[in-house]
């Protein structure tokens, strides 16, 4: 399984649209975000999925994308 296939499986599983990836540093836009991600390496990459209204959006760490997709497939 490759990353593209994994992202497709997770998009379907989450009933969401894949919106791309960002590092922790890019996701921290204010002090509250910075406090939440305090222990995380600022260069860690997360993949983002935008879900339907009323359902929390999802993020998955890059190193876990394939194993999580395999779990759902």
Biopython code that builds the backbone (N, CA, C, O; Angstrom):
import numpy as np
from Bio.PDB.StructureBuilder import StructureBuilder

atoms = [
    (1, "UNK", "N", (0.856, -1.176, 0.000)),
    (1, "UNK", "CA", (0.000, 0.000, 0.000)),
    (1, "UNK", "C", (0.896, 1.231, 0.000)),
    (1, "UNK", "O", (1.904, 1.280, 0.704)),
    (2, "UNK", "N", (0.515, 2.222, -0.799)),
    (2, "UNK", "CA", (1.279, 3.470, -0.802)),
    (2, "UNK", "C", (0.464, 4.571, -0.117)),
    (2, "UNK", "O", (-0.691, 4.365, 0.258)),
    (3, "UNK", "N", (1.078, 5.722, 0.035)),
    (3, "UNK", "CA", (0.435, 6.836, 0.752)),
    (3, "UNK", "C", (-0.843, 7.296, 0.058)),
    (3, "UNK", "O", (-1.834, 7.587, 0.728)),
    (4, "UNK", "N", (-0.837, 7.366, -1.261)),
    (4, "UNK", "CA", (-2.027, 7.807, -2.000)),
    (4, "UNK", "C", (-3.195, 6.864, -1.746)),
    (4, "UNK", "O", (-4.320, 7.313, -1.527)),
    (5, "UNK", "N", (-2.938, 5.579, -1.772)),
    (5, "UNK", "CA", (-3.994, 4.601, -1.493)),
    (5, "UNK", "C", (-4.480, 4.738, -0.055)),
    (5, "UNK", "O", (-5.681, 4.679, 0.207)),
    (6, "UNK", "N", (-3.554, 4.920, 0.869)),
    (6, "UNK", "CA", (-3.914, 5.061, 2.280)),
    (6, "UNK", "C", (-4.790, 6.293, 2.498)),
    (6, "UNK", "O", (-5.779, 6.229, 3.228)),
    (7, "UNK", "N", (-4.437, 7.396, 1.880)),
    (7, "UNK", "CA", (-5.229, 8.622, 2.022)),
    (7, "UNK", "C", (-6.635, 8.427, 1.465)),
    (7, "UNK", "O", (-7.603, 8.939, 2.028)),
    (8, "UNK", "N", (-6.751, 7.700, 0.376)),
    (8, "UNK", "CA", (-8.058, 7.419, -0.214)),
    (8, "UNK", "C", (-8.910, 6.567, 0.725)),
    (8, "UNK", "O", (-10.093, 6.847, 0.920)),
    (9, "UNK", "N", (-8.315, 5.537, 1.301)),
    (9, "UNK", "CA", (-9.032, 4.671, 2.243)),
    (9, "UNK", "C", (-9.500, 5.467, 3.454)),
    (9, "UNK", "O", (-10.640, 5.319, 3.894)),
    (10, "UNK", "N", (-8.628, 6.306, 3.991)),
    (10, "UNK", "CA", (-8.998, 7.089, 5.176)),
    (10, "UNK", "C", (-10.052, 8.142, 4.853)),
    (10, "UNK", "O", (-10.939, 8.394, 5.668)),
    (11, "UNK", "N", (-9.970, 8.751, 3.694)),
    (11, "UNK", "CA", (-11.005, 9.716, 3.293)),
    (11, "UNK", "C", (-12.369, 9.048, 3.268)),
    (11, "UNK", "O", (-13.359, 9.615, 3.730)),
    (12, "UNK", "N", (-12.410, 7.855, 2.730)),
    (12, "UNK", "CA", (-13.667, 7.116, 2.673)),
    (12, "UNK", "C", (-14.120, 6.713, 4.081)),
    (12, "UNK", "O", (-15.292, 6.864, 4.426)),
    (13, "UNK", "N", (-13.201, 6.208, 4.878)),
    (13, "UNK", "CA", (-13.533, 5.769, 6.235)),
    (13, "UNK", "C", (-14.039, 6.924, 7.093)),
    (13, "UNK", "O", (-15.004, 6.769, 7.841)),
    (14, "UNK", "N", (-13.391, 8.074, 6.985)),
    (14, "UNK", "CA", (-13.780, 9.245, 7.777)),
    (14, "UNK", "C", (-14.950, 10.008, 7.162)),
    (14, "UNK", "O", (-15.474, 10.942, 7.769)),
    (15, "UNK", "N", (-15.365, 9.604, 5.939)),
    (15, "UNK", "CA", (-16.384, 10.346, 5.196)),
    (15, "UNK", "C", (-15.968, 11.815, 5.115)),
    (15, "UNK", "O", (-16.712, 12.724, 5.481)),
    (16, "UNK", "N", (-14.732, 12.005, 4.613)),
    (16, "UNK", "CA", (-14.113, 13.328, 4.650)),
    (16, "UNK", "C", (-13.341, 13.593, 3.354)),
    (16, "UNK", "O", (-13.092, 12.692, 2.554)),
    (17, "UNK", "N", (-12.978, 14.852, 3.185)),
    (17, "UNK", "CA", (-12.157, 15.278, 2.063)),
    (17, "UNK", "C", (-10.743, 15.511, 2.570)),
    (17, "UNK", "O", (-10.535, 16.209, 3.563)),
    (18, "UNK", "N", (-9.779, 14.924, 1.883)),
    (18, "UNK", "CA", (-8.382, 15.138, 2.250)),
    (18, "UNK", "C", (-7.992, 16.546, 1.835)),
    (18, "UNK", "O", (-8.159, 16.922, 0.675)),
    (19, "UNK", "N", (-7.469, 17.333, 2.780)),
    (19, "UNK", "CA", (-7.147, 18.730, 2.481)),
    (19, "UNK", "C", (-5.655, 19.015, 2.458)),
    (19, "UNK", "O", (-5.255, 20.165, 2.279)),
    (20, "UNK", "N", (-4.826, 17.997, 2.635)),
    (20, "UNK", "CA", (-3.388, 18.198, 2.547)),
    (20, "UNK", "C", (-2.689, 17.921, 3.855)),
    (20, "UNK", "O", (-3.278, 17.411, 4.808)),
    (21, "UNK", "N", (-1.412, 18.271, 3.876)),
    (21, "UNK", "CA", (-0.614, 18.025, 5.071)),
    (21, "UNK", "C", (0.038, 19.314, 5.554)),
    (21, "UNK", "O", (0.267, 20.249, 4.786)),
    (22, "UNK", "N", (0.329, 19.333, 6.850)),
    (22, "UNK", "CA", (0.998, 20.477, 7.471)),
    (22, "UNK", "C", (1.901, 19.965, 8.576)),
    (22, "UNK", "O", (1.660, 18.906, 9.156)),
    (23, "UNK", "N", (2.934, 20.722, 8.854)),
    (23, "UNK", "CA", (3.768, 20.413, 10.010)),
    (23, "UNK", "C", (3.085, 20.976, 11.254)),
    (23, "UNK", "O", (2.176, 21.802, 11.164)),
    (24, "UNK", "N", (3.535, 20.518, 12.398)),
    (24, "UNK", "CA", (3.008, 21.048, 13.655)),
    (24, "UNK", "C", (3.221, 22.560, 13.693)),
    (24, "UNK", "O", (2.333, 23.305, 14.106)),
    (25, "UNK", "N", (4.378, 23.002, 13.269)),
    (25, "UNK", "CA", (4.680, 24.444, 13.256)),
    (25, "UNK", "C", (3.642, 25.216, 12.435)),
    (25, "UNK", "O", (3.196, 26.285, 12.851)),
    (26, "UNK", "N", (3.263, 24.684, 11.285)),
    (26, "UNK", "CA", (2.281, 25.352, 10.423)),
    (26, "UNK", "C", (0.887, 25.358, 11.041)),
    (26, "UNK", "O", (0.093, 26.257, 10.765)),
    (27, "UNK", "N", (0.582, 24.368, 11.871)),
    (27, "UNK", "CA", (-0.743, 24.293, 12.482)),
    (27, "UNK", "C", (-0.884, 25.195, 13.704)),
    (27, "UNK", "O", (-2.004, 25.476, 14.129)),
    (28, "UNK", "N", (0.205, 25.646, 14.266)),
    (28, "UNK", "CA", (0.169, 26.479, 15.473)),
    (28, "UNK", "C", (0.057, 27.946, 15.094)),
    (28, "UNK", "O", (1.035, 28.589, 14.712)),
    (29, "UNK", "N", (-1.153, 28.453, 15.211)),
    (29, "UNK", "CA", (-1.382, 29.848, 14.826)),
    (29, "UNK", "C", (-1.543, 30.782, 16.024)),
    (29, "UNK", "O", (-1.569, 32.001, 15.857)),
    (30, "UNK", "N", (-1.652, 30.221, 17.229)),
    (30, "UNK", "CA", (-1.786, 31.065, 18.412)),
    (30, "UNK", "C", (-1.204, 30.344, 19.634)),
    (30, "UNK", "O", (-0.754, 29.202, 19.536)),
    (31, "UNK", "N", (-1.219, 31.011, 20.760)),
    (31, "UNK", "CA", (-0.634, 30.468, 21.979)),
    (31, "UNK", "C", (-1.321, 29.191, 22.443)),
    (31, "UNK", "O", (-0.657, 28.276, 22.932)),
    (32, "UNK", "N", (-2.627, 29.118, 22.298)),
    (32, "UNK", "CA", (-3.362, 27.920, 22.717)),
    (32, "UNK", "C", (-2.912, 26.716, 21.897)),
    (32, "UNK", "O", (-2.670, 25.643, 22.449)),
    (33, "UNK", "N", (-2.799, 26.890, 20.578)),
    (33, "UNK", "CA", (-2.305, 25.809, 19.720)),
    (33, "UNK", "C", (-0.897, 25.404, 20.140)),
    (33, "UNK", "O", (-0.597, 24.215, 20.247)),
    (34, "UNK", "N", (-0.042, 26.379, 20.374)),
    (34, "UNK", "CA", (1.346, 26.108, 20.754)),
    (34, "UNK", "C", (1.414, 25.321, 22.058)),
    (34, "UNK", "O", (2.250, 24.429, 22.198)),
    (35, "UNK", "N", (0.545, 25.640, 23.010)),
    (35, "UNK", "CA", (0.508, 24.903, 24.275)),
    (35, "UNK", "C", (0.044, 23.461, 24.050)),
    (35, "UNK", "O", (0.581, 22.533, 24.654)),
    (36, "UNK", "N", (-0.942, 23.281, 23.190)),
    (36, "UNK", "CA", (-1.468, 21.952, 22.901)),
    (36, "UNK", "C", (-0.397, 21.060, 22.276)),
    (36, "UNK", "O", (-0.299, 19.880, 22.614)),
    (37, "UNK", "N", (0.397, 21.610, 21.378)),
    (37, "UNK", "CA", (1.418, 20.851, 20.649)),
    (37, "UNK", "C", (2.806, 20.966, 21.279)),
    (37, "UNK", "O", (3.798, 20.624, 20.634)),
    (38, "UNK", "N", (2.897, 21.432, 22.504)),
    (38, "UNK", "CA", (4.157, 21.728, 23.174)),
    (38, "UNK", "C", (5.167, 20.578, 23.140)),
    (38, "UNK", "O", (6.353, 20.822, 22.918)),
    (39, "UNK", "N", (4.742, 19.361, 23.350)),
    (39, "UNK", "CA", (5.646, 18.209, 23.440)),
    (39, "UNK", "C", (5.971, 17.604, 22.073)),
    (39, "UNK", "O", (6.820, 16.717, 21.978)),
    (40, "UNK", "N", (5.323, 18.060, 21.041)),
    (40, "UNK", "CA", (5.488, 17.498, 19.693)),
    (40, "UNK", "C", (6.614, 18.194, 18.938)),
    (40, "UNK", "O", (6.798, 19.405, 19.063)),
    (41, "UNK", "N", (7.360, 17.432, 18.162)),
    (41, "UNK", "CA", (8.398, 17.994, 17.291)),
    (41, "UNK", "C", (7.722, 18.929, 16.285)),
    (41, "UNK", "O", (6.785, 18.503, 15.609)),
    (42, "UNK", "N", (8.156, 20.173, 16.160)),
    (42, "UNK", "CA", (7.503, 21.125, 15.255)),
    (42, "UNK", "C", (7.580, 20.734, 13.785)),
    (42, "UNK", "O", (6.862, 21.299, 12.961)),
    (43, "UNK", "N", (8.439, 19.778, 13.441)),
    (43, "UNK", "CA", (8.567, 19.345, 12.052)),
    (43, "UNK", "C", (7.777, 18.081, 11.724)),
    (43, "UNK", "O", (7.836, 17.592, 10.596)),
    (44, "UNK", "N", (7.040, 17.549, 12.694)),
    (44, "UNK", "CA", (6.214, 16.367, 12.456)),
    (44, "UNK", "C", (5.090, 16.743, 11.494)),
    (44, "UNK", "O", (4.453, 17.787, 11.636)),
    (45, "UNK", "N", (4.863, 15.880, 10.523)),
    (45, "UNK", "CA", (3.845, 16.133, 9.494)),
    (45, "UNK", "C", (2.554, 15.405, 9.852)),
    (45, "UNK", "O", (2.565, 14.241, 10.253)),
    (46, "UNK", "N", (1.447, 16.117, 9.698)),
    (46, "UNK", "CA", (0.116, 15.553, 9.888)),
    (46, "UNK", "C", (-0.704, 15.748, 8.618)),
    (46, "UNK", "O", (-0.601, 16.779, 7.953)),
    (47, "UNK", "N", (-1.519, 14.748, 8.289)),
    (47, "UNK", "CA", (-2.429, 14.821, 7.150)),
    (47, "UNK", "C", (-3.797, 15.218, 7.685)),
    (47, "UNK", "O", (-4.249, 14.707, 8.710)),
    (48, "UNK", "N", (-4.449, 16.134, 6.980)),
    (48, "UNK", "CA", (-5.714, 16.683, 7.460)),
    (48, "UNK", "C", (-6.885, 16.237, 6.592)),
    (48, "UNK", "O", (-6.791, 16.178, 5.366)),
    (49, "UNK", "N", (-7.988, 15.924, 7.264)),
    (49, "UNK", "CA", (-9.213, 15.505, 6.596)),
    (49, "UNK", "C", (-10.350, 16.388, 7.096)),
    (49, "UNK", "O", (-10.564, 16.518, 8.301)),
    (50, "UNK", "N", (-11.071, 16.989, 6.167)),
    (50, "UNK", "CA", (-12.204, 17.848, 6.531)),
    (50, "UNK", "C", (-13.482, 17.023, 6.438)),
    (50, "UNK", "O", (-13.848, 16.528, 5.373)),
    (51, "UNK", "N", (-14.148, 16.890, 7.577)),
    (51, "UNK", "CA", (-15.361, 16.085, 7.642)),
    (51, "UNK", "C", (-16.591, 16.948, 7.445)),
    (51, "UNK", "O", (-16.505, 18.171, 7.325)),
    (52, "UNK", "N", (-17.735, 16.287, 7.414)),
    (52, "UNK", "CA", (-18.991, 17.024, 7.256)),
    (52, "UNK", "C", (-19.288, 17.832, 8.512)),
    (52, "UNK", "O", (-18.759, 17.558, 9.590)),
    (53, "UNK", "N", (-20.128, 18.813, 8.350)),
    (53, "UNK", "CA", (-20.498, 19.683, 9.459)),
    (53, "UNK", "C", (-21.035, 18.868, 10.632)),
    (53, "UNK", "O", (-21.819, 17.936, 10.453)),
    (54, "UNK", "N", (-20.604, 19.234, 11.816)),
    (54, "UNK", "CA", (-21.061, 18.556, 13.022)),
    (54, "UNK", "C", (-20.183, 17.393, 13.443)),
    (54, "UNK", "O", (-20.350, 16.848, 14.534)),
    (55, "UNK", "N", (-19.256, 17.014, 12.590)),
    (55, "UNK", "CA", (-18.338, 15.912, 12.905)),
    (55, "UNK", "C", (-16.936, 16.510, 12.990)),
    (55, "UNK", "O", (-16.537, 17.269, 12.108)),
    (56, "UNK", "N", (-16.186, 16.179, 14.038)),
    (56, "UNK", "CA", (-14.845, 16.762, 14.174)),
    (56, "UNK", "C", (-13.940, 16.393, 12.996)),
    (56, "UNK", "O", (-13.960, 15.261, 12.513)),
    (57, "UNK", "N", (-13.148, 17.365, 12.545)),
    (57, "UNK", "CA", (-12.156, 17.088, 11.514)),
    (57, "UNK", "C", (-11.131, 16.115, 12.062)),
    (57, "UNK", "O", (-10.985, 15.982, 13.277)),
    (58, "UNK", "N", (-10.423, 15.438, 11.177)),
    (58, "UNK", "CA", (-9.451, 14.433, 11.589)),
    (58, "UNK", "C", (-8.056, 14.819, 11.123)),
    (58, "UNK", "O", (-7.894, 15.436, 10.070)),
    (59, "UNK", "N", (-7.056, 14.457, 11.907)),
    (59, "UNK", "CA", (-5.666, 14.570, 11.487)),
    (59, "UNK", "C", (-4.971, 13.256, 11.832)),
    (59, "UNK", "O", (-5.275, 12.623, 12.843)),
    (60, "UNK", "N", (-4.033, 12.859, 10.973)),
    (60, "UNK", "CA", (-3.297, 11.620, 11.190)),
    (60, "UNK", "C", (-1.827, 11.900, 10.952)),
    (60, "UNK", "O", (-1.455, 12.499, 9.943)),
    (61, "UNK", "N", (-0.996, 11.466, 11.882)),
    (61, "UNK", "CA", (0.439, 11.661, 11.741)),
    (61, "UNK", "C", (0.947, 10.878, 10.532)),
    (61, "UNK", "O", (0.499, 9.762, 10.267)),
    (62, "UNK", "N", (1.883, 11.475, 9.810)),
    (62, "UNK", "CA", (2.413, 10.880, 8.590)),
    (62, "UNK", "C", (2.918, 9.456, 8.816)),
    (62, "UNK", "O", (2.688, 8.581, 7.981)),
    (63, "UNK", "N", (3.591, 9.219, 9.913)),
    (63, "UNK", "CA", (4.159, 7.889, 10.174)),
    (63, "UNK", "C", (3.092, 6.829, 10.450)),
    (63, "UNK", "O", (3.402, 5.638, 10.471)),
    (64, "UNK", "N", (1.842, 7.244, 10.660)),
    (64, "UNK", "CA", (0.771, 6.307, 10.990)),
    (64, "UNK", "C", (-0.239, 6.122, 9.875)),
    (64, "UNK", "O", (-1.164, 5.321, 10.006)),
    (65, "UNK", "N", (-0.076, 6.850, 8.782)),
    (65, "UNK", "CA", (-1.095, 6.882, 7.734)),
    (65, "UNK", "C", (-1.340, 5.495, 7.118)),
    (65, "UNK", "O", (-2.490, 5.085, 6.959)),
    (66, "UNK", "N", (-0.287, 4.786, 6.778)),
    (66, "UNK", "CA", (-0.444, 3.486, 6.120)),
    (66, "UNK", "C", (-0.956, 2.427, 7.091)),
    (66, "UNK", "O", (-1.837, 1.644, 6.736)),
    (67, "UNK", "N", (-0.423, 2.390, 8.305)),
    (67, "UNK", "CA", (-0.889, 1.381, 9.257)),
    (67, "UNK", "C", (-2.356, 1.590, 9.627)),
    (67, "UNK", "O", (-3.090, 0.619, 9.809)),
    (68, "UNK", "N", (-2.784, 2.828, 9.738)),
    (68, "UNK", "CA", (-4.196, 3.097, 10.040)),
    (68, "UNK", "C", (-5.084, 2.688, 8.873)),
    (68, "UNK", "O", (-6.152, 2.109, 9.075)),
    (69, "UNK", "N", (-4.653, 2.982, 7.669)),
    (69, "UNK", "CA", (-5.430, 2.587, 6.493)),
    (69, "UNK", "C", (-5.531, 1.068, 6.381)),
    (69, "UNK", "O", (-6.584, 0.544, 6.018)),
    (70, "UNK", "N", (-4.456, 0.363, 6.687)),
    (70, "UNK", "CA", (-4.481, -1.101, 6.667)),
    (70, "UNK", "C", (-5.472, -1.623, 7.704)),
    (70, "UNK", "O", (-6.146, -2.626, 7.470)),
    (71, "UNK", "N", (-5.561, -0.957, 8.830)),
    (71, "UNK", "CA", (-6.519, -1.352, 9.867)),
    (71, "UNK", "C", (-7.957, -1.291, 9.338)),
    (71, "UNK", "O", (-8.775, -2.150, 9.668)),
    (72, "UNK", "N", (-8.260, -0.296, 8.532)),
    (72, "UNK", "CA", (-9.609, -0.105, 8.015)),
    (72, "UNK", "C", (-9.883, -0.880, 6.736)),
    (72, "UNK", "O", (-11.045, -1.053, 6.367)),
    (73, "UNK", "N", (-8.851, -1.349, 6.050)),
    (73, "UNK", "CA", (-9.095, -2.031, 4.761)),
    (73, "UNK", "C", (-9.326, -3.505, 4.929)),
    (73, "UNK", "O", (-9.543, -4.212, 3.945)),
]
sb = StructureBuilder()
sb.init_structure("model")
sb.init_model(0)
sb.init_chain("A")
sb.init_seg("    ")
for serial, (resi, resn, name, xyz) in enumerate(atoms, 1):
    if name == "N":
        sb.init_residue(resn, " ", resi, " ")
    sb.init_atom(name, np.array(xyz, "f"), 0.0, 1.0, " ", f" {name:<3s}", serial, name[0])
structure = sb.get_structure()
